[in-house]
Amino acid sequence: LGITRELATLVGAGLTLVKSLSVLCALSNDKKTKKLLARLLQDIREGESLQSALSVEKGQFPKYYISMIGAGEAGGKLGDVLDKLSGYLQRSVDVREKTTSALVYPAILMVMVVVAMALIITVVLPQFEPIFAQSEGKLPMITEIVMGISRVVNQHGGLILLAIAITSLWGVAILRTERVRQKIDQKILSLFLIGEMIKKHEFGRFHRMLGTLLENGLPLVTAMTIAMDGISNHHITAGLRGIFTRLKEGASLSHEYHKVDFVPLLAVELTRVGEDTGRLSGMLIRTADIMDQEVQSLIDKFMALLVPVMTILMGFIIAGMIASVLLGIMSINEVAF
């Protein structure tokens, strides 16, 4: 983000790309960033385009970023593209930071509950084992279940951890397959609140990149090829590939949007308006602005809902474990009398 913003400022001020990179390289205090800028500067001095220089730096820049830089260079609007990229990256950072800060309390709460449950299961409950052994099978069912969990964890804790680790590795391997990822992403889109938030976030990003590329003079089909690289949901990507195929055959974007269920209604209608008025690029960017605002509103609602739900759920779990012990003690006293 920092490099993009500063480079946009220098190029927009009229400096050449070589001079702008030289200034950034001289001003950078971070060794890793300085080396990256030096490599980019060397490649450009040798006659490479910025797009080619960025492509060599594998993993440093996403595909859509490199593609948009290439479009800006081809259209002679590199400064404008860099400025829009920096704005897009800044919005992404703002959303991520706000979401992260909002998740701090739920994360701390979850860690505390997990630690408390671990202590109860491994330290507290075993102390009651000799007492409950006197009940002769007269314990309440909930107490039997909790004590059974405690015995299994204490006797086979190592095997349980190993099983969890193996299952996690297997799950990660399965998730890397395209078919499974697509199905999971499809299910995620149907979740309450979360699905709508993801749809609007993905199409806000997609429309912003698509509109920017169209403004730089790229045809819709070419621009869509580049913009799809910014989509992270595999189900949406698969659907957009189908739309892309039909666009090449002469279909309109808004008409194809109507055929799928993952495009927000706002995106469908404003895309149609943009096509009807001949101002598709501007309307796509306007749609992205509106959806970014709605995503932020949905995030606020989700966080407002998440904290009390987690608090109640975690409190219920801990209270249930404590209640099982108390019920067990009370049942022993009743047997004694």
C-alpha positions, -999 to 999 in steps of 0.1 A, spaced: 0 0 0 27 25 10 47 19 -22 16 22 -44 4 54 -28 38 71 -29 45 59 -65 10 73 -75 19 106 -60 53 109 -77 41 97 -111 10 119 -109 33 149 -102 49 144 -136 81 124 -126 91 95 -149 87 60 -136 125 56 -133 129 88 -113 99 80 -91 113 45 -82 148 61 -76 133 86 -51 113 58 -33 144 36 -32 165 64 -17 138 73 9 129 38 20 142 27 54 130 -9 52 158 -32 38 133 -56 22 114 -28 5 146 -11 -6 158 -43 -23 124 -48 -40 124 -12 -53 160 -16 -65 151 -48 -85 122 -30 -101 143 0 -110 170 -22 -125 145 -41 -146 128 -9 -159 162 6 -167 169 -25 -188 138 -18 -209 112 -39 -191 77 -25 -184 65 -21 -148 41 -49 -154 69 -73 -165 91 -62 -136 62 -69 -111 55 -103 -126 90 -114 -119 85 -107 -81 64 -139 -76 41 -137 -46 48 -101 -39 19 -87 -60 -15 -102 -68 -25 -110 -104 -51 -83 -106 -26 -57 -93 -1 -66 -121 -28 -67 -147 -42 -33 -138 -7 -18 -139 -3 -33 -174 -36 -17 -184 -25 16 -171 8 15 -190 -9 4 -222 -35 33 -219 -9 59 -209 -27 64 -175 -3 47 -151 -6 76 -126 -45 73 -125 -44 35 -122 -18 37 -93 -40 63 -76 -71 41 -79 -51 10 -68 -39 29 -37 -74 39 -29 -87 4 -33 -58 -10 -11 -65 16 15 -102 6 17 -92 -30 20 -68 -23 48 -94 -2 66 -120 -29 65 -94 -56 76 -82 -34 105 -117 -26 117 -127 -62 115 -96 -73 133 -101 -48 161 -137 -58 165 -127 -95 168 -102 -89 196 -128 -92 224 -145 -123 210 -110 -139 205 -99 -131 240 -132 -145 253 -129 -177 234 -93 -182 246 -103 -177 282 -132 -201 278 -110 -228 262 -84 -224 289 -111 -226 316 -126 -257 301 -92 -273 298 -85 -266 335 -119 -279 346 -116 -311 325 -79 -319 333 -76 -306 369 -109 -300 386 -131 -329 375 -105 -357 383 -106 -345 419 -143 -355 421 -137 -390 406 -132 -407 440 -164 -390 453 -185 -399 424 -172 -435 425 -193 -439 457 -225 -432 438 -228 -468 424 -242 -457 391 -267 -432 405 -252 -401 389 -273 -378 366 -267 -384 329 -251 -350 324 -226 -357 351 -218 -391 336 -212 -375 302 -189 -347 316 -170 -371 338 -166 -395 308 -152 -367 287 -128 -359 315 -116 -395 317 -111 -398 279 -92 -365 277 -69 -374 307 -62 -409 295 -59 -404 258 -51 -366 255 -20 -373 233 -39 -395 209 -67 -369 207 -42 -341 198 -26 -363 172 -60 -371 157 -69 -334 156 -36 -326 139 -40 -354 113 -76 -344 106 -66 -307 102 -39 -316 77 -63 -338 58 -89 -311 58 -64 -285 45 -54 -309 17 -91 -315 8 -98 -278 8 -71 -272 -18 -91 -292 -44 -111 -269 -67 -144 -289 -65 -145 -290 -27 -136 -253 -24 -163 -243 -48 -189 -263 -29 -178 -249 5 -178 -213 -9 -213 -219 -23 -225 -230 12 -208 -199 28 -227 -176 4 -260 -190 18 -252 -182 55 -272 -156 72 -256 -121 71 -221 -136 63 -232 -147 28 -246 -113 19 -215 -96 33 -192 -117 12 -213 -112 -20 -212 -74 -17 -175 -74 -8 -166 -96 -37 -187 -76 -62 -176 -43 -48 -140 -53 -55 -149 -68 -89 -169 -38 -101 -142 -14 -90 -115 -31 -109 -138 -37 -139 -149 -1 -140 -113 12 -137 -101 -10 -165 -130 1 -188 -121 37 -180 -86 30 -193 -100 19 -226 -100 -19 -223 -129 -38 -239 -153 -54 -215 -142 -90 -222 -105 -82 -217 -113 -61 -186 -134 -89 -171 -105 -114 -176 -83 -92 -155 -109 -83 -129 -119 -119 -122 -84 -124 -107 -94 -103 -77 -123 -127 -68 -115 -150 -39 -148 -170 -37 -145 -200 -60 -182 -204 -65 -185 -168 -77 -154 -172 -99 -169 -203 -116 -201 -184 -122 -183 -154 -137 -164 -177 -160 -197 -189 -174 -209 -152 -178 -175 -144 -195 -181 -172 -220 -215 -158 -229 -202 -122 -231 -178 -133 -258 -208 -145 -277 -225 -111 -275 -246 -112 -244 -249 -82 -221 -235 -82 -186 -267 -72 -168 -287 -99 -187 -263 -126 -176 -263 -113 -140 -300 -120 -139 -293 -157 -146 -273 -163 -114 -282 -161 -77 -249 -148 -63 -250 -112 -78 -264 -86 -54 -296 -70 -68 -280 -36 -66 -252 -47 -88 -276 -61 -114 -298 -30 -116 -270 -4 -117 -251 -25 -143 -282 -24 -164 -286 13 -160 -249 18 -169 -254 -3 -201 -286 16 -211 -270 50 -206 -236 42 -221 -218 50 -188 -210 14 -177 -175 22 -162 -188 50 -141 -218 31 -129 -196 1 -120 -174 22 -98 -204 39 -82 -219 5 -75 -186 -5 -58 -187 26 -36 -222 18 -24 -215 -19 -18 -183 -10 2 -205 12 25 -230 -16 28 -203 -41 36 -191 -19 64 -226 -16 78 -230 -54 76 -197 -59 94 -209 -36 122 -241 -56 125 -223 -89 125 -199 -79 152 -228 -64 173 -245 -98 170 -214 -120 175 -202 -107 209 -234 -113 229 -240 -147 211 -205 -159 219 -208 -146 255 -240 -164 261 -228 -196 244 -195 -198 263 -212 -189 296 -237 -217 289 -209 -243 283 -190 -234 315 -222 -232 335 -233 -266 322 -200 -282 333 -202 -267 367 -239 -277 370 -231 -313 361 -206 -315 390 -231 -299 415 -259 -322 403 -236 -352 408 -228 -341 444 -264 -335 452 -274 -369 438 -248 -385 461 -262 -367 491 -297 -379 482 -285 -415 480 -267 -411 514 -300 -400 530 
